[in-house]
Structures are given as structure tokens and as C-alpha cells.
Amino acid sequence: MMDRTTRPLVIVAAFAGSLVVGLVLMLWTMGGLRSVAAPAAIGGPFALTDQAGQTVTEKDLEGRPTLIFFGFTHCPDVCPTSLFEISEVLKAMGKDADRVNAYFISVDPERDTDAAMKDYLSSFDPHLKGLTGNPDAVARVIAGFRVYARKVR
């Protein structure tokens, strides 16, 4: 038989124990106790050429925030509008734009040569680099970044 002093302690301990179990179950069901998810599996190794003829690889993306836009120089409206908006953001960043990677990757390597990219990007912020390469290299980047691109005739 319990005495009068231990009975309240048992009740408080039972309440505290059930509270802990309830909180653990709630956190588990809400995802709070799951392991940290792995980063998204996009990207991967690549080697493309920018509009100045310099090779750019996945290593150049490391250590800096990176913005990548996929498109093509013969795109009638979405690409120039998006690149203009990106340029406006880069201009608004001022000196901080030097700390950001901004790439326009072509999905049309047959027409988007280094020279075509240089000419096209001359209308946009100079921080924006255009990347292109041979069809196989571009196809690997498109697949690696899980981009949907289709040639329409």
C-alpha cells in the first residue's frame, strides 16, 4: 500500500511519462524525428563553354549561390523576358552580384554557338554567362538538371 506522500509523485510521474510518449509520437508523425533528407539529386558533372570560350564545370558552381536558366537564343518571348528580369535583379544587387553565379544554358547547341551566345547576351547584365557545348554535353546537362526540352519543327 502506498503512503500519502508517494501517491502524488506516482501520478505526476505517470502524467509526465505519458506526455513525453505523446510528444514523441506527435513529432514522429509530423516528420520531426526523421533523419535529415538528402539534397535533391540534380546536376552532376558537366563541361560547357561560356560566351568568352572559357570552360565552365560543375566545380564553378561550388561555394556561391547559383542561378541557372535553360533556354535558347531564338526563343521569341519567354527567354528574353526572363533574362531581362534576371538582369534587373543582378543590377539591383549592385556589388553583391559579383558573389552570385548566373548562367543561361542553351538547349539548342546546334544554333547557339559561343559567338551567338556572346551576341545575344550583350543585351543583358554582364554577370550573366551563356553556356553551350556539343549536343551530347548539352544533353547530359539537360538530363542531369532534369530539364524538359524538345525541339519543335
C-alpha positions in Angstrom: 0.0 0.0 0.0 1.2 3.5 -0.9 1.5 6.2 1.6 0.1 9.7 1.1 3.4 11.3 0.1 4.3 8.8 -2.7 0.9 8.6 -4.3 1.0 12.2 -5.8 4.6 11.5 -7.1 3.4 8.4 -8.9 0.5 10.3 -10.5 2.8 13.1 -11.6 5.4 10.7 -13.0 2.7 8.8 -14.9 1.4 12.0 -16.4 4.9 13.2 -17.3 5.7 9.8 -18.9 2.5 9.8 -21.0 3.2 13.4 -22.0 6.7 12.5 -23.2 5.4 9.5 -25.1 2.6 11.7 -26.7 5.1 14.4 -27.8 7.5 11.8 -29.3 4.7 10.2 -31.2 3.4 13.6 -32.5 6.9 14.6 -33.6 7.5 11.3 -35.3 4.2 11.5 -37.2 4.9 15.1 -38.3 8.4 14.2 -39.5 10.3 15.9 -36.7 12.2 12.7 -35.8 13.0 11.5 -39.2 16.6 11.8 -40.5 17.5 14.8 -42.5 16.6 14.3 -46.1 19.4 14.1 -48.6 19.8 17.0 -51.0 18.0 16.9 -54.3 19.8 14.7 -56.8 20.1 17.2 -59.6 23.1 18.5 -61.5 26.2 16.4 -61.8 29.4 16.6 -63.7 29.4 18.7 -66.9 31.8 20.8 -69.0 30.3 23.5 -71.2 31.8 26.7 -72.8 30.8 30.2 -72.0 30.4 33.0 -74.5 34.1 34.0 -74.0 35.3 30.5 -74.8 36.1 29.6 -71.2 35.2 26.1 -69.9 32.7 26.0 -67.1 32.2 22.9 -65.0 30.1 21.9 -62.0 33.1 22.9 -59.8 32.4 26.5 -60.8 29.0 26.3 -59.1 30.5 25.4 -55.7 30.6 27.9 -52.9 28.4 30.5 -54.4 24.6 30.9 -54.9 23.9 29.8 -58.5 21.0 30.8 -60.7 20.6 28.7 -63.9 18.1 29.4 -66.7 17.7 27.0 -69.6 16.6 28.4 -72.9 17.8 29.3 -76.4 18.7 32.4 -78.3 16.0 32.0 -80.9 13.3 31.9 -78.2 10.7 34.5 -79.1 9.4 35.7 -75.8 9.9 33.7 -72.6 13.7 33.6 -72.7 14.4 37.3 -73.4 11.8 38.3 -70.8 13.2 36.0 -68.2 16.8 37.1 -68.9 15.8 40.7 -68.7 14.2 40.1 -65.3 17.3 38.2 -64.1 19.4 41.2 -65.4 17.3 43.6 -63.4 17.8 41.5 -60.2 21.5 41.4 -60.8 21.7 45.2 -61.3 19.7 45.8 -58.2 22.2 43.6 -56.3 25.0 46.0 -57.0 28.4 44.8 -55.9 26.7 41.7 -54.4 26.0 40.4 -57.9 29.8 39.6 -58.1 29.2 36.9 -55.4 26.5 35.0 -57.5 26.8 32.7 -60.4 24.2 33.4 -63.1 24.1 31.1 -66.1 22.0 30.9 -69.3 22.4 27.3 -70.6 21.4 26.7 -74.2 19.1 23.8 -75.0 19.8 24.4 -78.8 23.6 23.7 -79.2 23.3 23.4 -83.0 22.5 27.1 -83.3 23.7 28.6 -80.0 27.5 28.8 -80.6 29.8 30.7 -78.4 29.6 33.7 -80.8 25.8 33.5 -81.0 25.6 33.4 -77.2 28.0 36.4 -76.9 25.9 38.5 -79.3 22.6 37.5 -77.7 23.8 38.1 -74.1 25.3 41.6 -74.9 21.8 42.9 -74.3 21.7 41.7 -70.7 23.6 42.1 -67.5 27.3 41.3 -67.9 27.2 38.9 -64.9 25.1 36.6 -66.9 27.2 33.9 -68.6 25.8 31.8 -71.5 26.8 28.2 -71.6 26.7 25.9 -74.6 28.6 22.8 -75.9 28.3 19.9 -78.3 24.9 18.2 -78.4 26.0 15.3 -76.2 27.4 17.6 -73.5 24.2 19.7 -73.5 22.0 16.6 -73.4 23.9 15.4 -70.3 23.3 18.8 -68.5 19.7 18.8 -69.5 19.2 15.3 -68.1 21.3 16.0 -65.0 19.3 19.0 -64.1 16.0 17.2 -65.0 15.0 19.8 -67.6 12.5 19.1 -70.2 13.5 20.4 -73.6 12.1 19.3 -77.0 13.0 20.5 -80.5 9.8 21.7 -82.3 9.9 22.0 -86.1 
